[in-house]
Every structure is written in structure tokens, then in C-alpha cells.
Amino acid sequence: MEGVEQTNEAWRVLIVEDDERLAELTREYLESNGLVVSLEANGGHAVERIRSESPDLVVLDLMLPGEDGLSICRRVRPFYHGPILMLTARTDDLDQVLGLEMGADDYMSKPVRPRVLLARIRALLRRVNEQAPAKPLEAEGDEPVRLMFNDLVVDRSMREAWLNDESIDLTSAEFDLLWLLASNAGRVLSREEIFTALRGIEYDGQDRSIDVRVSRIRPKIGDDPVHPRRIKTVRSKGYLFVKEA
């Protein structure tokens, strides 16, 4: 295929999509770019496919026969920790917000441009790959691997957080955002900075995923959703993680 970028990546992607022609064309494009792709057309079978195959990433359509994408996302999150990229044919913000709340890491509206889809997939997989510890903790230099804020502890090496010694249930995307905010405690981070750091692409001014994740993180770390003391919203600027909340 002319103009296709070839890679040596052997990432495994499962596409859950009932439009067979679209799924096959997408598989052809992704495989021509070095990914290993499998397909599932029935939502009712998707959960077991994800459980048994444990792909590196799941591309999950919202509207499916058998079981919808939101339900699938919610059911697999307790055991599947890889990135989930949700596709929706509707532009309703509610669908996007619900997808993020069910544990999706990213979403795209149809029709999807193959090159943009590939870029999003690579960004998600690259982020996961970079998070895997490649060297001992003592070789990390001055960069901290554990942050402590009174009753809240966030550990980057273990990718876990604790509140009052109790483990906090965070999705991969939620942990990434919490670590980014906590490691910049005392400094206001703009949505543009956060978006670029987490997604590797420029902020379009419309994406609400950062705001949704902050609203989900707050109660998990003991913050007041209405009057937050730990993750504060700074009007017209962004978010501030308070060192001594």
C-alpha cells in the first residue's frame, strides 16, 4: 500500500466491530503497518475473546449486536488492563463521557480515518510500553518513583496508589493522570499540557476526557467532588494538585 509506514512492532490488536467490511479494511491497513489484528463481530463473544486472548489493545465499537461496547468495557475492566479505544458513530458528548467512565482510554467518532486510528493506537501502546520498568529503581536517577501526601501514596513503579493504606481502584488512564498531577504538585497544569503529556497529540479544545477523569479520580483519593481540596480546578488555566491538602 503506497505511503504506508512500516514498523517492526508486534502488538496484538483485537477489533470488536460488526461492520465486516469496515473491520476487514481496518485490519488490512493496520497489519500493513506491522500490527497483528484479530476481529470479533459479536458483542456477546467479545468479553471471552478479550479474556482468553489478552490483546495489547482493544478497538471497541459502541453499537454492537449481542452486547454494547459500554457494557463490554465495564465487564472486562476488572481483569483487562490494556488500552481500550472506543469507536462511536454518534457525536453525543454523553456517549464519550460514558465510555470514559466505563474505563475506555480513548475514543474516536466515526467515520474513522485509518491514519488517525493508527496514530491513536500507537500513542496508547507506546504509553503502555514506556510505563513498563526497563531498569532497576536505583537507576532512575533523581526522578521519584513514589510520592507521599499524608494519607495518599502514589507509586509509579508499581502503578498503584493507596489512601489510608487501602489500595485505590484506578484505570490505567486514571493512574497516568494522577501521577502527572501529583508529580507536578504545586504547579498548575493546563489542559493542553496534560493532553499532550498523556496522549502525545495536540489538544483540540473540545475533548472532555481530562475533565471526566479528574472527576472520577477525586472521590477515589478522598477528595470532595464539590469542593475539592487536593485536585483544584483553576479557572481558565487548568488543574492544580495541592501538596498539603
C-alpha positions in Angstrom: 0.0 0.0 0.0 1.6 3.3 -1.1 2.8 5.7 1.5 2.3 3.2 4.4 4.7 3.4 7.2 6.3 0.0 8.0 7.2 -0.9 11.6 8.6 -3.9 13.5 6.1 -3.7 16.2 4.3 -7.0 17.0 1.5 -5.5 19.1 -1.7 -7.5 19.0 -5.0 -5.7 18.5 -8.5 -7.0 18.8 -11.1 -5.1 16.8 -14.7 -5.6 18.1 -16.8 -4.3 15.1 -19.9 -5.7 13.5 -19.4 -3.8 10.2 -17.5 -6.6 8.5 -16.3 -4.6 5.5 -15.0 -1.8 7.7 -13.4 -4.3 10.1 -11.6 -6.1 7.2 -10.3 -2.8 5.7 -9.1 -1.6 9.0 -7.4 -4.9 9.7 -5.7 -4.8 6.3 -4.4 -1.3 6.9 -3.2 -2.0 10.5 -1.5 -5.2 9.5 0.3 -3.5 6.6 1.7 -1.2 9.3 3.1 -4.1 11.4 0.3 -4.8 13.9 -1.2 -8.3 14.4 -5.0 -7.9 14.2 -7.9 -10.2 15.0 -11.6 -9.5 14.6 -14.8 -10.1 16.6 -18.2 -9.1 15.2 -20.5 -10.1 18.1 -20.5 -8.1 21.3 -21.7 -11.2 23.2 -18.5 -13.0 22.4 -16.1 -10.1 23.0 -15.6 -10.5 26.7 -14.4 -14.0 26.5 -12.2 -13.2 23.4 -10.6 -10.4 25.4 -10.2 -12.7 28.5 -8.7 -15.6 26.5 -6.5 -13.7 24.0 -5.4 -10.8 26.3 -4.6 -8.5 23.3 -2.3 -5.5 23.8 -5.1 -3.2 22.8 -8.8 -3.4 22.0 -10.7 -1.3 19.5 -14.3 -1.4 20.7 -17.3 -0.2 18.7 -20.1 1.3 20.9 -23.1 -0.2 19.0 -22.8 -4.0 18.7 -25.1 -7.0 18.4 -25.3 -9.2 21.4 -23.8 -6.6 23.9 -23.0 -3.0 23.5 -19.5 -1.5 23.9 -20.2 0.2 27.2 -21.3 -3.0 28.9 -18.3 -4.9 27.4 -15.9 -2.2 28.7 -17.3 -2.3 32.1 -17.2 -6.1 32.3 -13.6 -6.5 31.2 -12.0 -3.7 33.2 -11.6 -5.9 36.4 -9.3 -8.3 34.6 -8.1 -6.5 31.4 -5.6 -3.7 32.0 -4.6 -2.9 28.4 -5.8 0.2 26.5 -9.4 0.3 25.1 -10.1 2.7 22.2 -13.8 3.1 21.8 -15.5 4.0 18.5 -18.8 5.7 18.2 -21.0 6.6 15.3 -22.6 9.4 17.3 -21.0 12.7 18.3 -23.1 13.0 21.5 -20.8 14.0 24.4 -22.8 11.7 26.7 -21.6 8.6 24.8 -18.0 9.8 25.0 -18.3 10.6 28.7 -20.0 7.2 29.5 -17.2 5.4 27.6 -14.5 7.1 29.7 -16.4 6.4 32.8 -16.7 2.7 31.9 -12.9 2.5 31.6 -12.1 3.4 28.0 -8.7 5.1 27.5 -9.6 7.0 24.3 -12.5 7.4 21.9 -12.9 8.3 18.2 -16.0 9.3 16.3 -16.9 7.5 13.0 -16.1 7.7 10.2 -12.5 6.9 11.3 -9.6 7.8 9.1 -7.2 4.9 9.1 -4.0 7.0 9.6 -5.6 8.8 12.6 -6.7 5.5 14.1 -3.2 4.1 13.6 -1.7 7.2 15.3 -4.1 6.9 18.3 -3.3 3.1 18.6 0.4 3.7 18.5 0.2 6.5 21.1 -1.7 4.3 23.5 0.6 1.3 23.1 3.7 3.4 23.2 2.5 4.9 26.5 1.9 1.4 28.0 5.3 0.2 26.7 7.1 3.2 28.2 5.5 2.6 31.6 7.0 -0.9 31.9 10.0 -0.7 34.1 13.1 -1.4 32.0 15.7 -0.8 34.7 16.1 -1.1 38.5 14.6 1.7 40.6 18.1 2.8 41.7 18.9 3.5 38.1 16.1 6.1 37.8 18.3 8.9 38.9 16.6 11.8 40.8 13.2 11.1 39.3 10.9 9.9 42.2 9.1 6.6 41.9 6.9 7.1 45.0 5.1 10.2 46.1 3.5 10.7 49.5 0.9 13.2 50.5 -0.1 12.5 54.1 -2.7 9.6 53.7 -2.2 9.4 49.9 0.6 7.4 48.4 1.2 7.1 44.6 3.8 4.6 43.3 4.9 4.9 39.7 7.0 1.7 39.7 4.0 -0.4 40.9 1.5 1.8 39.1 -0.6 1.7 42.2 -2.0 4.3 44.7 -3.2 3.9 48.3 -5.4 6.0 50.5 -5.1 5.3 54.3 -3.2 2.1 53.4 -6.1 0.9 51.2 -5.4 0.2 47.5 -7.3 2.6 45.2 -9.0 1.1 42.1 -7.7 3.2 39.2 -7.8 2.5 35.5 -4.5 2.8 33.6 -5.5 6.2 32.2 -6.6 7.4 35.6 -3.3 6.4 37.2 -1.4 8.2 34.4 -3.3 11.4 35.1 -3.0 11.1 38.8 0.8 10.6 38.6 1.2 13.5 36.2 -0.7 15.9 38.5 0.9 14.6 41.7 4.4 14.7 40.3 3.8 18.3 39.4 2.3 19.2 42.8 2.1 22.9 43.4 2.1 23.8 39.7 -0.9 24.5 37.6 -1.0 22.2 34.5 -3.1 23.4 31.6 -5.4 21.1 29.7 -3.1 21.5 26.8 0.0 20.3 28.8 -1.9 17.4 30.3 -3.4 16.3 27.0 0.0 16.4 25.2 1.8 14.6 28.0 -0.8 11.8 28.2 -1.9 11.4 24.6 1.1 12.6 22.6 -1.1 14.8 20.4 -2.3 18.4 20.5 -5.4 19.4 22.4 -8.3 20.3 20.1 -10.1 22.4 22.7 -13.1 20.1 22.7 -12.0 16.8 24.3 -13.5 16.3 27.7 -11.6 13.2 28.7 -9.3 15.1 31.1 -12.2 16.7 33.0 -14.1 13.3 33.2 -11.0 11.5 34.6 -10.4 14.3 37.2 -14.0 14.0 38.3 -13.5 10.2 38.7 -10.2 10.4 40.5 -11.3 13.0 43.1 -13.6 10.7 45.2 -11.2 7.8 44.8 -8.4 9.8 46.5 -10.7 11.1 49.2 -11.3 14.5 47.6 -14.5 16.3 47.8 -16.0 16.4 44.3 -18.0 19.6 45.0 -15.3 21.5 47.0 -12.0 19.7 46.1 -9.0 20.4 48.3 -6.5 18.1 46.6 -7.0 18.5 42.9 -8.3 22.0 42.3 -9.7 23.5 39.1 -8.0 26.8 38.3 -10.5 28.7 36.2 -9.3 29.3 32.6 -5.9 27.7 33.4 -6.2 24.0 34.3 -5.6 21.8 37.3 -3.5 22.1 40.4 -2.5 19.2 42.7 -2.1 20.7 46.2 0.9 19.4 48.1 -0.6 19.8 51.6 -4.3 19.3 51.2 
